[in-house]
Amino acid sequence: MAGQQTDRQSVGRRVCVGAIAGARGLNGDVWVKSFTAAPEDVAAYGPVSDAAGSRRFTLNVVGHGSGGVIARIDGIADRTAAEAVKGIELFVDRAALPAPAEDEFYFADLIGLTAERADEPDEAVRLIGRVEAVHDFGAGAVLEVVLAQGGVAMVPFTREAVPVVDLARGRLLIAPLPGLLAPAVNGESGDA
């Protein structure tokens, strides 16, 4: 899956593919943390823009590092200029990205989907809430679901917990596994 881990992934129909992590050297090179499957693909989809869409950057990957790449940005020629762009998230139009394989999804496509109970035949009581964000802290993707009755549940994005993703209908189904749909209370899992 490609895309950043938060609700900042999708701005309109754009997807965050990376973020400028800092300056490298004296000639304006930058470290770019890549959110693409292949780190160098952060520059593969054409020019990128900031979150507001007001600044555009053309990246040229010149090296690889841990979790990202070293890149040159057109118009940035010294360390001071490179430091000035640190922290900028880099977005591309969703249409520029390749279609995901079957049973794969861009995180940005999951945000905003209605979450429903997989075991409930009555559509009126199926609603759980809405996917607010997708996080990946290294052990796999987790959906942040804002619950209709209040609170937030963190749902692992696995086939067992989320057996159906129906982008055409704007929903996904969540299996009511024990303890899974208990909202977070003060940052910890628990009953509401």
C-alpha positions in Angstrom: 0.0 0.0 0.0 1.2 3.4 -0.7 0.5 6.6 1.1 1.1 8.3 4.3 -0.3 6.9 7.6 -2.6 9.8 8.7 -5.7 11.6 7.7 -3.4 14.1 5.9 -3.1 11.4 3.2 -5.8 12.7 1.0 -6.2 16.4 0.3 -9.0 16.5 -2.3 -7.9 13.7 -4.6 -4.2 13.9 -3.8 -2.1 11.4 -1.9 0.9 12.1 0.3 3.9 10.1 -1.1 6.6 11.5 1.2 7.9 14.3 3.4 11.1 16.3 3.4 13.0 15.1 6.5 15.9 17.6 6.4 18.9 18.9 4.6 21.9 16.7 3.5 25.2 18.3 2.8 25.9 21.9 1.6 24.6 21.8 -2.0 20.8 21.7 -1.3 20.2 18.0 -1.3 17.4 16.8 1.0 16.5 13.6 2.8 13.0 12.6 1.8 11.0 10.1 3.9 9.2 8.1 1.3 5.7 6.6 1.8 5.8 4.6 -1.4 6.4 0.9 -1.6 9.7 1.5 -3.4 11.3 4.6 -1.8 12.6 6.0 -5.1 9.0 6.1 -6.5 8.4 9.3 -4.4 9.8 11.1 -7.6 8.3 8.7 -10.2 4.8 10.3 -10.6 5.8 13.7 -11.8 6.1 17.0 -9.8 4.9 16.9 -6.2 3.3 19.7 -4.3 2.8 20.8 -0.7 -0.4 20.1 1.3 -1.9 23.4 0.2 -1.0 22.7 -3.4 0.6 26.2 -3.7 4.2 25.0 -4.0 5.4 22.5 -6.6 8.7 20.6 -6.5 10.5 18.5 -9.1 12.5 15.8 -7.3 15.6 14.0 -8.7 16.6 11.0 -6.6 20.4 10.9 -6.2 20.8 8.4 -3.5 19.2 6.0 -1.0 19.1 6.1 2.8 17.3 4.3 5.6 13.5 4.6 4.9 13.9 7.2 2.2 16.0 8.8 -0.5 18.4 11.7 -1.0 17.0 14.1 -3.6 17.7 17.3 -5.4 14.9 19.8 -5.8 14.9 22.1 -8.7 15.6 25.6 -7.4 17.2 24.6 -4.2 20.9 24.9 -4.4 22.3 25.4 -0.8 21.8 24.0 2.7 19.9 27.1 3.9 17.2 26.6 1.1 17.1 22.9 1.8 16.5 23.5 5.6 13.7 25.9 4.7 11.7 23.1 3.1 12.1 20.6 6.0 8.8 19.1 7.1 6.9 19.8 3.9 4.7 16.8 3.0 4.8 15.9 -0.7 1.6 15.2 -2.6 0.7 13.9 -6.1 -2.7 13.7 -7.8 -4.4 10.3 -7.1 -4.9 9.8 -10.9 -1.1 9.8 -11.4 -0.7 6.6 -9.2 -1.0 3.1 -10.7 -4.1 1.2 -9.9 -3.6 -1.0 -6.9 -3.6 -4.8 -7.3 -6.7 -6.8 -6.3 -7.2 -6.8 -2.5 -4.7 -3.9 -2.2 -5.8 -0.3 -1.3 -4.2 3.1 -1.0 -4.6 4.3 2.5 -6.2 7.5 1.1 -9.0 5.5 -0.5 -10.0 4.0 2.9 -10.3 7.3 4.7 -14.0 8.4 4.8 -15.4 4.9 4.3 -18.4 4.0 6.4 -17.6 1.2 8.8 -20.4 -1.4 9.3 -20.7 -4.6 11.3 -20.0 -7.7 9.2 -22.3 -10.0 11.2 -25.5 -7.8 11.3 -28.1 -8.5 8.6 -30.2 -5.5 9.6 -28.8 -2.5 7.7 -30.3 -0.1 10.2 -28.1 -1.4 13.0 -24.9 -2.2 11.0 -23.4 1.3 11.2 -20.3 1.4 13.4 -18.8 4.7 12.3 -16.4 6.2 9.8 -12.7 5.6 9.0 -11.0 8.8 10.1 -7.4 7.8 9.5 -5.0 4.9 8.7 -1.8 4.4 10.6 1.1 2.1 10.1 3.5 2.1 13.0 5.5 -0.8 11.5 3.4 -3.8 12.5 0.8 -3.4 9.9 -2.0 -0.9 9.0 -4.5 0.1 11.7 -7.8 1.9 10.9 -8.9 4.7 13.2 -12.7 4.5 13.3 -14.7 7.3 14.8 -17.6 5.4 16.4 -21.2 6.5 15.7 -22.0 6.3 19.5 -18.9 8.3 20.3 -15.3 7.5 20.9 -12.7 6.0 18.6 -11.8 2.4 17.9 -8.4 1.2 16.5 -9.0 -1.7 14.1 -6.2 -3.8 12.6 -6.5 -3.7 8.8 -6.4 -7.5 8.4 -8.7 -9.8 6.5 -9.9 -11.3 9.8 -10.9 -7.9 11.3 -12.0 -6.3 8.0 -13.3 -9.0 5.7 -14.8 -6.7 3.1 -13.7 -3.4 1.6 -16.3 -2.1 -0.9 -15.0 1.1 -2.4 -17.8 1.3 -4.9 -20.4 1.5 -2.1 -18.1 3.6 0.1 -18.0 1.1 3.0 -16.0 -1.6 4.7 -17.2 -4.4 7.0 -15.7 -5.0 10.4 -15.9 -8.4 12.1 -17.0 -7.9 15.8 -14.0 -9.7 17.3 -13.8 -9.7 21.1 -12.7 -6.3 22.4 -12.2 -4.9 18.9 -14.9 -2.3 18.8 -14.4 -1.0 22.3 -13.7 2.8 22.0 -10.4 4.2 23.3 -10.8 5.9 26.6 -8.1 8.5 27.5 -5.8 6.9 24.9 -6.3 3.3 26.1 -8.6 0.5 25.0 -11.6 0.0 27.2 -15.3 -0.1 27.3 -17.3 3.1 26.8 
